[in-house]
Each structure stands twice: as structure tokens, then as C-alpha cells.
């Protein structure tokens, strides 16, 4: 799947929601859902977050494909495997801080 719209449609149909139901759950217009799914319009990050919540999937599932996510994970793991132990401690602290911060912002959106 190459686009956010296709991923939205995939997850929407997987849970058997109509465009109308998704639009209502995400507090956006049906027209926007239809346009995004068919690549006639793009959605803001705030809208993508609302749609992801309505679909009950992580935002990352809509932004990148699972294959792309897996490749990113492999790249990170390979880079971490080359690090010295003290660097890993620093990376872990930074990662914890980033995840906490992102989670707080996600709740606000």
C-alpha cells in the first residue's frame, strides 16, 4: 500500500466501518474521508491522528506501511548493535524521554 488513503480504507474496511461511521467517529466530514481515501485530498497530521484513533490503530500504521516500518526497525537495530554500551544507555534515556513527550502530545491532539 503506497498511500495514507489506501491504508485508511484498508483499516476501515477491515473493521467493517463505513466512510460515514469513520467520519463521525473522527469528527471530520464524509467528503474528506472519501477524498483522502481516493487521493484527491491530503489530511493534516491532526486529522490523521483523529482517524487513527477512530480506527483504533497506531498513527504509524497510516503514515507508513508495515514493510517500511519493519525496514526502519531493522535499520535502527543494526545501528544499535554497533554502539558501545555507554551509548546504548544514553540512547535508552533519550528514547524514554521522546516516547513520554510524544505520548503527552498525542493525548492533547
Backbone as XML, in Angstrom:
<?xml version="1.0"?>
<chain id="A" units="angstrom">
  <residue number="1" name="UNK">
    <atom name="N" x="0.838" y="-1.174" z="0.000"/>
    <atom name="CA" x="0.000" y="0.000" z="0.000"/>
    <atom name="C" x="0.885" y="1.241" z="0.000"/>
  </residue>
  <residue number="2" name="UNK">
    <atom name="N" x="0.671" y="2.097" z="-0.953"/>
    <atom name="CA" x="1.557" y="3.228" z="-1.130"/>
    <atom name="C" x="1.064" y="4.544" z="-0.557"/>
  </residue>
  <residue number="3" name="UNK">
    <atom name="N" x="-0.183" y="4.634" z="-0.143"/>
    <atom name="CA" x="-0.664" y="5.928" z="0.311"/>
    <atom name="C" x="-1.411" y="5.811" z="1.634"/>
  </residue>
  <residue number="4" name="UNK">
    <atom name="N" x="-1.457" y="6.952" z="2.307"/>
    <atom name="CA" x="-2.208" y="7.012" z="3.556"/>
    <atom name="C" x="-3.674" y="6.677" z="3.286"/>
  </residue>
  <residue number="5" name="UNK">
    <atom name="N" x="-4.206" y="7.200" z="2.181"/>
    <atom name="CA" x="-5.603" y="6.953" z="1.845"/>
    <atom name="C" x="-5.925" y="5.478" z="1.707"/>
  </residue>
  <residue number="6" name="UNK">
    <atom name="N" x="-5.046" y="4.749" z="1.036"/>
    <atom name="CA" x="-5.268" y="3.308" z="0.885"/>
    <atom name="C" x="-5.191" y="2.594" z="2.220"/>
  </residue>
  <residue number="7" name="UNK">
    <atom name="N" x="-4.291" y="3.041" z="3.088"/>
    <atom name="CA" x="-4.182" y="2.415" z="4.406"/>
    <atom name="C" x="-5.416" y="2.720" z="5.260"/>
  </residue>
  <residue number="8" name="UNK">
    <atom name="N" x="-5.919" y="3.954" z="5.165"/>
    <atom name="CA" x="-7.142" y="4.293" z="5.900"/>
    <atom name="C" x="-8.280" y="3.399" z="5.427"/>
  </residue>
  <residue number="9" name="UNK">
    <atom name="N" x="-8.431" y="3.289" z="4.117"/>
    <atom name="CA" x="-9.508" y="2.454" z="3.575"/>
    <atom name="C" x="-9.333" y="0.994" z="3.999"/>
  </residue>
  <residue number="10" name="UNK">
    <atom name="N" x="-8.086" y="0.506" z="3.973"/>
    <atom name="CA" x="-7.822" y="-0.875" z="4.366"/>
    <atom name="C" x="-8.284" y="-1.129" z="5.804"/>
  </residue>
  <residue number="11" name="UNK">
    <atom name="N" x="-7.842" y="-0.277" z="6.736"/>
    <atom name="CA" x="-8.200" y="-0.486" z="8.140"/>
    <atom name="C" x="-9.690" y="-0.227" z="8.381"/>
  </residue>
  <residue number="12" name="UNK">
    <atom name="N" x="-10.282" y="0.722" z="7.655"/>
    <atom name="CA" x="-11.711" y="0.992" z="7.805"/>
    <atom name="C" x="-12.539" y="-0.216" z="7.377"/>
  </residue>
  <residue number="13" name="UNK">
    <atom name="N" x="-12.198" y="-0.783" z="6.216"/>
    <atom name="CA" x="-12.967" y="-1.936" z="5.736"/>
    <atom name="C" x="-12.681" y="-3.188" z="6.561"/>
  </residue>
  <residue number="14" name="UNK">
    <atom name="N" x="-11.480" y="-3.255" z="7.106"/>
    <atom name="CA" x="-11.126" y="-4.403" z="7.952"/>
    <atom name="C" x="-12.029" y="-4.485" z="9.178"/>
  </residue>
  <residue number="15" name="UNK">
    <atom name="N" x="-12.388" y="-3.327" z="9.718"/>
    <atom name="CA" x="-13.267" y="-3.320" z="10.892"/>
    <atom name="C" x="-14.723" y="-3.062" z="10.502"/>
  </residue>
  <residue number="16" name="UNK">
    <atom name="N" x="-14.977" y="-3.120" z="9.206"/>
    <atom name="CA" x="-16.343" y="-3.019" z="8.666"/>
    <atom name="C" x="-17.050" y="-1.718" z="9.030"/>
  </residue>
  <residue number="17" name="UNK">
    <atom name="N" x="-16.303" y="-0.604" z="8.954"/>
    <atom name="CA" x="-16.904" y="0.704" z="9.156"/>
    <atom name="C" x="-17.154" y="1.342" z="7.799"/>
  </residue>
  <residue number="18" name="UNK">
    <atom name="N" x="-18.223" y="2.091" z="7.717"/>
    <atom name="CA" x="-18.485" y="2.871" z="6.512"/>
    <atom name="C" x="-17.697" y="4.180" z="6.603"/>
  </residue>
  <residue number="19" name="UNK">
    <atom name="N" x="-17.609" y="4.878" z="5.477"/>
    <atom name="CA" x="-16.972" y="6.192" z="5.494"/>
    <atom name="C" x="-17.736" y="7.128" z="6.437"/>
  </residue>
  <residue number="20" name="UNK">
    <atom name="N" x="-19.031" y="7.003" z="6.450"/>
    <atom name="CA" x="-19.857" y="7.838" z="7.314"/>
    <atom name="C" x="-19.559" y="7.585" z="8.786"/>
  </residue>
  <residue number="21" name="UNK">
    <atom name="N" x="-19.447" y="6.310" z="9.154"/>
    <atom name="CA" x="-19.141" y="5.965" z="10.548"/>
    <atom name="C" x="-17.761" y="6.475" z="10.946"/>
  </residue>
  <residue number="22" name="UNK">
    <atom name="N" x="-16.787" y="6.294" z="10.053"/>
    <atom name="CA" x="-15.439" y="6.755" z="10.357"/>
    <atom name="C" x="-15.425" y="8.271" z="10.499"/>
  </residue>
  <residue number="23" name="UNK">
    <atom name="N" x="-16.082" y="8.953" z="9.588"/>
    <atom name="CA" x="-16.128" y="10.417" z="9.649"/>
    <atom name="C" x="-16.732" y="10.892" z="10.973"/>
  </residue>
  <residue number="24" name="UNK">
    <atom name="N" x="-17.813" y="10.258" z="11.379"/>
    <atom name="CA" x="-18.447" y="10.637" z="12.644"/>
    <atom name="C" x="-17.512" y="10.357" z="13.820"/>
  </residue>
  <residue number="25" name="UNK">
    <atom name="N" x="-16.907" y="9.181" z="13.845"/>
    <atom name="CA" x="-16.011" y="8.811" z="14.950"/>
    <atom name="C" x="-14.777" y="9.707" z="15.016"/>
  </residue>
  <residue number="26" name="UNK">
    <atom name="N" x="-14.302" y="10.161" z="13.860"/>
    <atom name="CA" x="-13.105" y="11.001" z="13.807"/>
    <atom name="C" x="-13.437" y="12.492" z="13.844"/>
  </residue>
  <residue number="27" name="UNK">
    <atom name="N" x="-14.712" y="12.814" z="13.825"/>
    <atom name="CA" x="-15.171" y="14.204" z="13.831"/>
    <atom name="C" x="-14.631" y="14.983" z="12.626"/>
  </residue>
  <residue number="28" name="UNK">
    <atom name="N" x="-14.753" y="14.363" z="11.454"/>
    <atom name="CA" x="-14.398" y="15.005" z="10.186"/>
    <atom name="C" x="-15.541" y="14.762" z="9.202"/>
  </residue>
  <residue number="29" name="UNK">
    <atom name="N" x="-15.483" y="15.406" z="8.046"/>
    <atom name="CA" x="-16.569" y="15.232" z="7.086"/>
    <atom name="C" x="-16.409" y="13.931" z="6.294"/>
  </residue>
  <residue number="30" name="UNK">
    <atom name="N" x="-17.541" y="13.413" z="5.852"/>
    <atom name="CA" x="-17.537" y="12.217" z="4.999"/>
    <atom name="C" x="-16.783" y="12.535" z="3.714"/>
  </residue>
  <residue number="31" name="UNK">
    <atom name="N" x="-16.988" y="13.731" z="3.212"/>
    <atom name="CA" x="-16.315" y="14.164" z="1.985"/>
    <atom name="C" x="-14.794" y="14.087" z="2.131"/>
  </residue>
  <residue number="32" name="UNK">
    <atom name="N" x="-14.279" y="14.512" z="3.280"/>
    <atom name="CA" x="-12.831" y="14.453" z="3.498"/>
    <atom name="C" x="-12.347" y="13.007" z="3.504"/>
  </residue>
  <residue number="33" name="UNK">
    <atom name="N" x="-13.050" y="12.139" z="4.189"/>
    <atom name="CA" x="-12.663" y="10.719" z="4.221"/>
    <atom name="C" x="-12.619" y="10.176" z="2.800"/>
  </residue>
  <residue number="34" name="UNK">
    <atom name="N" x="-13.662" y="10.446" z="2.013"/>
    <atom name="CA" x="-13.720" y="9.944" z="0.641"/>
    <atom name="C" x="-12.570" y="10.498" z="-0.196"/>
  </residue>
  <residue number="35" name="UNK">
    <atom name="N" x="-12.289" y="11.777" z="-0.056"/>
    <atom name="CA" x="-11.211" y="12.398" z="-0.838"/>
    <atom name="C" x="-9.838" y="11.873" z="-0.437"/>
  </residue>
  <residue number="36" name="UNK">
    <atom name="N" x="-9.622" y="11.684" z="0.852"/>
    <atom name="CA" x="-8.318" y="11.166" z="1.315"/>
    <atom name="C" x="-8.137" y="9.723" z="0.849"/>
  </residue>
  <residue number="37" name="UNK">
    <atom name="N" x="-9.185" y="8.915" z="0.984"/>
    <atom name="CA" x="-9.080" y="7.510" z="0.576"/>
    <atom name="C" x="-8.806" y="7.355" z="-0.912"/>
  </residue>
  <residue number="38" name="UNK">
    <atom name="N" x="-9.259" y="8.298" z="-1.714"/>
    <atom name="CA" x="-9.055" y="8.215" z="-3.169"/>
    <atom name="C" x="-7.924" y="9.123" z="-3.647"/>
  </residue>
  <residue number="39" name="UNK">
    <atom name="N" x="-7.178" y="9.678" z="-2.710"/>
    <atom name="CA" x="-6.023" y="10.531" z="-3.007"/>
    <atom name="C" x="-6.366" y="11.823" z="-3.735"/>
  </residue>
  <residue number="40" name="UNK">
    <atom name="N" x="-7.598" y="12.316" z="-3.557"/>
    <atom name="CA" x="-7.974" y="13.613" z="-4.113"/>
    <atom name="C" x="-7.684" y="14.743" z="-3.141"/>
  </residue>
  <residue number="41" name="UNK">
    <atom name="N" x="-7.383" y="14.393" z="-1.912"/>
    <atom name="CA" x="-7.037" y="15.388" z="-0.898"/>
    <atom name="C" x="-6.081" y="14.747" z="0.093"/>
  </residue>
  <residue number="42" name="UNK">
    <atom name="N" x="-5.327" y="15.588" z="0.757"/>
    <atom name="CA" x="-4.458" y="15.079" z="1.820"/>
    <atom name="C" x="-5.030" y="15.553" z="3.150"/>
  </residue>
  <residue number="43" name="UNK">
    <atom name="N" x="-4.647" y="14.888" z="4.196"/>
    <atom name="CA" x="-5.153" y="15.214" z="5.533"/>
    <atom name="C" x="-4.023" y="15.790" z="6.370"/>
  </residue>
  <residue number="44" name="UNK">
    <atom name="N" x="-4.385" y="16.705" z="7.253"/>
    <atom name="CA" x="-3.400" y="17.253" z="8.186"/>
    <atom name="C" x="-2.998" y="16.169" z="9.177"/>
  </residue>
  <residue number="45" name="UNK">
    <atom name="N" x="-1.904" y="16.379" z="9.862"/>
    <atom name="CA" x="-1.461" y="15.399" z="10.851"/>
    <atom name="C" x="-2.502" y="15.270" z="11.960"/>
  </residue>
  <residue number="46" name="UNK">
    <atom name="N" x="-3.142" y="16.381" z="12.339"/>
    <atom name="CA" x="-4.186" y="16.301" z="13.374"/>
    <atom name="C" x="-5.349" y="15.435" z="12.913"/>
  </residue>
  <residue number="47" name="UNK">
    <atom name="N" x="-5.720" y="15.557" z="11.647"/>
    <atom name="CA" x="-6.803" y="14.733" z="11.107"/>
    <atom name="C" x="-6.386" y="13.272" z="11.045"/>
  </residue>
  <residue number="48" name="UNK">
    <atom name="N" x="-5.154" y="13.011" z="10.648"/>
    <atom name="CA" x="-4.662" y="11.631" z="10.586"/>
    <atom name="C" x="-4.686" y="11.004" z="11.979"/>
  </residue>
  <residue number="49" name="UNK">
    <atom name="N" x="-4.321" y="11.774" z="12.970"/>
    <atom name="CA" x="-4.343" y="11.275" z="14.354"/>
    <atom name="C" x="-5.779" y="10.955" z="14.778"/>
  </residue>
  <residue number="50" name="UNK">
    <atom name="N" x="-6.724" y="11.830" z="14.456"/>
    <atom name="CA" x="-8.123" y="11.568" z="14.792"/>
    <atom name="C" x="-8.652" y="10.327" z="14.071"/>
  </residue>
  <residue number="51" name="UNK">
    <atom name="N" x="-8.264" y="10.173" z="12.808"/>
    <atom name="CA" x="-8.699" y="8.998" z="12.039"/>
    <atom name="C" x="-8.084" y="7.731" z="12.636"/>
  </residue>
  <residue number="52" name="UNK">
    <atom name="N" x="-6.807" y="7.792" z="12.980"/>
    <atom name="CA" x="-6.145" y="6.625" z="13.576"/>
    <atom name="C" x="-6.837" y="6.213" z="14.875"/>
  </residue>
  <residue number="53" name="UNK">
    <atom name="N" x="-7.187" y="7.198" z="15.695"/>
    <atom name="CA" x="-7.900" y="6.891" z="16.945"/>
    <atom name="C" x="-9.248" y="6.246" z="16.650"/>
  </residue>
  <residue number="54" name="UNK">
    <atom name="N" x="-9.955" y="6.786" z="15.654"/>
    <atom name="CA" x="-11.268" y="6.233" z="15.298"/>
    <atom name="C" x="-11.136" y="4.810" z="14.749"/>
  </residue>
  <residue number="55" name="UNK">
    <atom name="N" x="-10.025" y="4.533" z="14.072"/>
    <atom name="CA" x="-9.783" y="3.188" z="13.541"/>
    <atom name="C" x="-9.147" y="2.263" z="14.578"/>
  </residue>
  <residue number="56" name="UNK">
    <atom name="N" x="-8.730" y="2.858" z="15.706"/>
    <atom name="CA" x="-8.048" y="2.122" z="16.776"/>
    <atom name="C" x="-6.767" y="1.454" z="16.292"/>
  </residue>
  <residue number="57" name="UNK">
    <atom name="N" x="-5.983" y="2.233" z="15.529"/>
    <atom name="CA" x="-4.671" y="1.771" z="15.072"/>
    <atom name="C" x="-3.642" y="2.851" z="15.409"/>
  </residue>
  <residue number="58" name="UNK">
    <atom name="N" x="-2.394" y="2.466" z="15.599"/>
    <atom name="CA" x="-1.358" y="3.473" z="15.817"/>
    <atom name="C" x="-1.229" y="4.379" z="14.584"/>
  </residue>
  <residue number="59" name="UNK">
    <atom name="N" x="-0.923" y="5.639" z="14.809"/>
    <atom name="CA" x="-0.771" y="6.592" z="13.712"/>
    <atom name="C" x="0.250" y="6.086" z="12.699"/>
  </residue>
  <residue number="60" name="UNK">
    <atom name="N" x="1.293" y="5.459" z="13.187"/>
    <atom name="CA" x="2.336" y="4.944" z="12.301"/>
    <atom name="C" x="1.819" y="3.967" z="11.255"/>
  </residue>
  <residue number="61" name="UNK">
    <atom name="N" x="0.760" y="3.246" z="11.589"/>
    <atom name="CA" x="0.182" y="2.304" z="10.628"/>
    <atom name="C" x="-0.381" y="3.028" z="9.419"/>
  </residue>
  <residue number="62" name="UNK">
    <atom name="N" x="-0.840" y="4.267" z="9.612"/>
    <atom name="CA" x="-1.387" y="5.030" z="8.495"/>
    <atom name="C" x="-0.309" y="5.783" z="7.740"/>
  </residue>
  <residue number="63" name="UNK">
    <atom name="N" x="0.730" y="6.186" z="8.434"/>
    <atom name="CA" x="1.768" y="7.005" z="7.816"/>
    <atom name="C" x="2.734" y="6.176" z="6.983"/>
  </residue>
  <residue number="64" name="UNK">
    <atom name="N" x="3.085" y="5.007" z="7.464"/>
    <atom name="CA" x="3.981" y="4.156" z="6.685"/>
    <atom name="C" x="3.490" y="2.719" z="6.707"/>
  </residue>
  <residue number="65" name="UNK">
    <atom name="N" x="3.852" y="1.991" z="5.671"/>
    <atom name="CA" x="3.416" y="0.600" z="5.578"/>
    <atom name="C" x="4.168" y="-0.246" z="6.605"/>
  </residue>
  <residue number="66" name="UNK">
    <atom name="N" x="3.638" y="-1.405" z="6.876"/>
    <atom name="CA" x="4.314" y="-2.314" z="7.819"/>
    <atom name="C" x="5.699" y="-2.694" z="7.302"/>
  </residue>
  <residue number="67" name="UNK">
    <atom name="N" x="5.814" y="-2.844" z="5.989"/>
    <atom name="CA" x="7.118" y="-3.199" z="5.409"/>
    <atom name="C" x="8.123" y="-2.075" z="5.648"/>
  </residue>
  <residue number="68" name="UNK">
    <atom name="N" x="7.665" y="-0.822" z="5.453"/>
    <atom name="CA" x="8.540" y="0.322" z="5.698"/>
    <atom name="C" x="8.904" y="0.412" z="7.178"/>
  </residue>
  <residue number="69" name="UNK">
    <atom name="N" x="7.938" y="0.155" z="8.041"/>
    <atom name="CA" x="8.189" y="0.193" z="9.479"/>
    <atom name="C" x="9.189" y="-0.889" z="9.877"/>
  </residue>
  <residue number="70" name="UNK">
    <atom name="N" x="9.025" y="-2.082" z="9.314"/>
    <atom name="CA" x="9.961" y="-3.177" z="9.613"/>
    <atom name="C" x="11.371" y="-2.837" z="9.150"/>
  </residue>
  <residue number="71" name="UNK">
    <atom name="N" x="11.478" y="-2.235" z="7.985"/>
    <atom name="CA" x="12.797" y="-1.837" z="7.484"/>
    <atom name="C" x="13.426" y="-0.795" z="8.407"/>
  </residue>
  <residue number="72" name="UNK">
    <atom name="N" x="12.638" y="0.146" z="8.863"/>
    <atom name="CA" x="13.133" y="1.156" z="9.792"/>
    <atom name="C" x="13.601" y="0.506" z="11.082"/>
  </residue>
  <residue number="73" name="UNK">
    <atom name="N" x="12.807" y="-0.434" z="11.613"/>
    <atom name="CA" x="13.206" y="-1.147" z="12.840"/>
    <atom name="C" x="14.524" y="-1.886" z="12.645"/>
  </residue>
  <residue number="74" name="UNK">
    <atom name="N" x="14.645" y="-2.589" z="11.521"/>
    <atom name="CA" x="15.892" y="-3.325" z="11.253"/>
    <atom name="C" x="17.089" y="-2.378" z="11.184"/>
  </residue>
  <residue number="75" name="UNK">
    <atom name="N" x="16.907" y="-1.242" z="10.531"/>
    <atom name="CA" x="17.998" y="-0.270" z="10.436"/>
    <atom name="C" x="18.410" y="0.243" z="11.811"/>
  </residue>
  <residue number="76" name="UNK">
    <atom name="N" x="17.420" y="0.520" z="12.651"/>
    <atom name="CA" x="17.725" y="1.004" z="13.997"/>
    <atom name="C" x="18.446" y="-0.077" z="14.791"/>
  </residue>
  <residue number="77" name="UNK">
    <atom name="N" x="17.966" y="-1.292" z="14.733"/>
    <atom name="CA" x="18.591" y="-2.394" z="15.464"/>
    <atom name="C" x="20.028" y="-2.608" z="14.995"/>
  </residue>
  <residue number="78" name="UNK">
    <atom name="N" x="20.245" y="-2.554" z="13.692"/>
    <atom name="CA" x="21.604" y="-2.721" z="13.164"/>
    <atom name="C" x="22.528" y="-1.619" z="13.652"/>
  </residue>
  <residue number="79" name="UNK">
    <atom name="N" x="22.038" y="-0.397" z="13.679"/>
    <atom name="CA" x="22.865" y="0.713" z="14.160"/>
    <atom name="C" x="23.149" y="0.584" z="15.654"/>
  </residue>
  <residue number="80" name="UNK">
    <atom name="N" x="22.150" y="0.162" z="16.417"/>
    <atom name="CA" x="22.350" y="-0.004" z="17.850"/>
    <atom name="C" x="23.330" y="-1.137" z="18.157"/>
  </residue>
  <residue number="81" name="UNK">
    <atom name="N" x="23.317" y="-2.163" z="17.332"/>
    <atom name="CA" x="24.229" y="-3.296" z="17.535"/>
    <atom name="C" x="25.690" y="-2.867" z="17.439"/>
  </residue>
  <residue number="82" name="UNK">
    <atom name="N" x="25.937" y="-1.775" z="16.758"/>
    <atom name="CA" x="27.311" y="-1.284" z="16.578"/>
    <atom name="C" x="27.750" y="-0.328" z="17.682"/>
  </residue>
  <residue number="83" name="UNK">
    <atom name="N" x="26.839" y="0.037" z="18.579"/>
    <atom name="CA" x="27.138" y="1.033" z="19.610"/>
    <atom name="C" x="27.811" y="0.419" z="20.833"/>
  </residue>
  <residue number="84" name="UNK">
    <atom name="N" x="28.613" y="1.250" z="21.479"/>
    <atom name="CA" x="29.203" y="0.875" z="22.758"/>
    <atom name="C" x="28.107" y="0.897" z="23.828"/>
  </residue>
  <residue number="85" name="UNK">
    <atom name="N" x="28.336" y="0.173" z="24.917"/>
    <atom name="CA" x="27.318" y="0.045" z="25.958"/>
    <atom name="C" x="26.906" y="1.403" z="26.532"/>
  </residue>
  <residue number="86" name="UNK">
    <atom name="N" x="27.861" y="2.298" z="26.782"/>
    <atom name="CA" x="27.503" y="3.599" z="27.364"/>
    <atom name="C" x="26.633" y="4.411" z="26.411"/>
  </residue>
  <residue number="87" name="UNK">
    <atom name="N" x="26.827" y="4.250" z="25.108"/>
    <atom name="CA" x="25.992" y="4.940" z="24.123"/>
    <atom name="C" x="24.569" y="4.388" z="24.187"/>
  </residue>
  <residue number="88" name="UNK">
    <atom name="N" x="24.441" y="3.081" z="24.386"/>
    <atom name="CA" x="23.115" y="2.473" z="24.491"/>
    <atom name="C" x="22.343" y="3.015" z="25.692"/>
  </residue>
  <residue number="89" name="UNK">
    <atom name="N" x="23.042" y="3.260" z="26.805"/>
    <atom name="CA" x="22.374" y="3.836" z="27.977"/>
    <atom name="C" x="21.830" y="5.229" z="27.647"/>
  </residue>
  <residue number="90" name="UNK">
    <atom name="N" x="22.624" y="6.009" z="26.942"/>
    <atom name="CA" x="22.196" y="7.357" z="26.562"/>
    <atom name="C" x="21.007" y="7.278" z="25.606"/>
  </residue>
  <residue number="91" name="UNK">
    <atom name="N" x="21.106" y="6.397" z="24.625"/>
    <atom name="CA" x="20.018" y="6.224" z="23.657"/>
    <atom name="C" x="18.737" y="5.813" z="24.380"/>
  </residue>
  <residue number="92" name="UNK">
    <atom name="N" x="18.859" y="4.921" z="25.340"/>
    <atom name="CA" x="17.679" y="4.470" z="26.093"/>
    <atom name="C" x="17.036" y="5.633" z="26.843"/>
  </residue>
  <residue number="93" name="UNK">
    <atom name="N" x="17.838" y="6.466" z="27.494"/>
    <atom name="CA" x="17.300" y="7.625" z="28.212"/>
    <atom name="C" x="16.611" y="8.599" z="27.265"/>
  </residue>
  <residue number="94" name="UNK">
    <atom name="N" x="17.253" y="8.867" z="26.148"/>
    <atom name="CA" x="16.675" y="9.780" z="25.160"/>
    <atom name="C" x="15.369" y="9.210" z="24.612"/>
  </residue>
  <residue number="95" name="UNK">
    <atom name="N" x="15.368" y="7.926" z="24.320"/>
    <atom name="CA" x="14.170" y="7.269" z="23.789"/>
    <atom name="C" x="13.018" y="7.339" z="24.785"/>
  </residue>
  <residue number="96" name="UNK">
    <atom name="N" x="13.287" y="7.068" z="26.054"/>
    <atom name="CA" x="12.246" y="7.164" z="27.084"/>
    <atom name="C" x="11.656" y="8.570" z="27.141"/>
  </residue>
  <residue number="97" name="UNK">
    <atom name="N" x="12.522" y="9.570" z="27.090"/>
    <atom name="CA" x="12.070" y="10.963" z="27.120"/>
    <atom name="C" x="11.224" y="11.287" z="25.898"/>
  </residue>
  <residue number="98" name="UNK">
    <atom name="N" x="11.666" y="10.844" z="24.735"/>
    <atom name="CA" x="10.924" y="11.108" z="23.495"/>
    <atom name="C" x="9.554" y="10.439" z="23.514"/>
  </residue>
  <residue number="99" name="UNK">
    <atom name="N" x="9.504" y="9.194" z="23.926"/>
    <atom name="CA" x="8.235" y="8.465" z="23.946"/>
    <atom name="C" x="7.256" y="9.120" z="24.922"/>
  </residue>
  <residue number="100" name="UNK">
    <atom name="N" x="7.738" y="9.523" z="26.071"/>
    <atom name="CA" x="6.882" y="10.198" z="27.051"/>
    <atom name="C" x="6.342" y="11.500" z="26.471"/>
  </residue>
  <residue number="101" name="UNK">
    <atom name="N" x="7.211" y="12.262" z="25.846"/>
    <atom name="CA" x="6.805" y="13.542" z="25.268"/>
    <atom name="C" x="5.806" y="13.347" z="24.132"/>
  </residue>
  <residue number="102" name="UNK">
    <atom name="N" x="6.070" y="12.422" z="23.250"/>
    <atom name="CA" x="5.166" y="12.153" z="22.123"/>
    <atom name="C" x="3.821" y="11.675" z="22.637"/>
  </residue>
  <residue number="103" name="UNK">
    <atom name="N" x="3.821" y="10.799" z="23.635"/>
    <atom name="CA" x="2.565" y="10.295" z="24.197"/>
    <atom name="C" x="1.722" y="11.426" z="24.774"/>
  </residue>
  <residue number="104" name="UNK">
    <atom name="N" x="2.369" y="12.376" z="25.461"/>
    <atom name="CA" x="1.634" y="13.506" z="26.018"/>
    <atom name="C" x="1.004" y="14.340" z="24.910"/>
  </residue>
  <residue number="105" name="UNK">
    <atom name="N" x="1.757" y="14.574" z="23.838"/>
    <atom name="CA" x="1.240" y="15.365" z="22.727"/>
    <atom name="C" x="0.110" y="14.646" z="22.007"/>
  </residue>
  <residue number="106" name="UNK">
    <atom name="N" x="0.223" y="13.337" z="21.893"/>
    <atom name="CA" x="-0.824" y="12.550" z="21.231"/>
    <atom name="C" x="-2.136" y="12.673" z="22.001"/>
  </residue>
  <residue number="107" name="UNK">
    <atom name="N" x="-2.062" y="12.674" z="23.323"/>
    <atom name="CA" x="-3.263" y="12.799" z="24.144"/>
    <atom name="C" x="-3.919" y="14.152" z="23.935"/>
  </residue>
  <residue number="108" name="UNK">
    <atom name="N" x="-3.085" y="15.197" z="23.748"/>
    <atom name="CA" x="-3.611" y="16.543" z="23.544"/>
    <atom name="C" x="-4.299" y="16.663" z="22.190"/>
  </residue>
  <residue number="109" name="UNK">
    <atom name="N" x="-3.810" y="15.951" z="21.191"/>
    <atom name="CA" x="-4.391" y="16.027" z="19.851"/>
    <atom name="C" x="-5.704" y="15.310" z="19.852"/>
  </residue>
</chain>
